[in-house]
């Protein structure tokens, strides 16, 4: 699950936002080809969030049973670099929003805790002959007692959720 759908070059290559959590202990790259151009895919990603469009994954886990959006919602498109994105128990910061190619969510607390914890979810939408190659990358660093175990559990759980997210997005963009 750590590199689901990714090619060797995608795994080894850089993805937007890699520098935001550069000392990550866990890195996972998951990819899918979508049958729509980036400008049609990006609004689906931009509207993600708890209490918004959801995460297009297992809604009973990450959206408290509320069904993820099945259409683009214009009222949820006003996310820019620096915006807060509700994630459920934690909020993300939209660290990079460059439509229609880059979207990076960041969790990094302020102060000393921020030196011990970093988590990013990056979505890079690349032009592809069939439409869009969506390259996602999760990076995490948890430097607290038990952090290594937490990182491994996070990578596993995130892999299951992101795989479902990507397959759901593939279905949604074809609607």
Phi, psi and omega in degrees: 000343184293332181226040182303126176074356185270145173276167177303316181296323179291321179294316183280335184282173178272155176230146179310137178088358179305326183289343183287333178225058190292334181265031184295143176269337181233129175227133179224134180240123178232141189218158175204151174261129182249142183273052177202150179289159182309321183292342175269336181275320187306318179300329177295321181284317182299331184269002181297154175146155179292130183079003176243238182280353186083198184240004179061027182243221177276096188301330180292341178265305190256006178222020179050038176087349179285130182293134176296155183301145177247007177210167176283132178250111180303327182290349179251015183265357184271059176244127181228170177306127181100345179292149173274138178237117182294132182245002186109248180287341178229158174253146174262161166251131174284094186286322179225123175226104180229087182295141357257030188242339187219134177211119182229127176258141184228137167238115176208104181300158178285161174073208185296326179298326177296337176281345183250351183217130177210138180212128176231148169236115182247141177234114178245122182258111184253140176302142181213148180306329179270356180143270184224135168261111180266113180252120178249149177218130174251133176229137181215144174219120180233098185258066175225166177305130182082004183299324180298318177293316179300320179298316180295318178295319178299315180298318180294308181297318179298323179298316178296314183290317182291323176301313178296319179302313182293319179291325176293317177300320178301321178289316184297318184290346178270351181294000000 
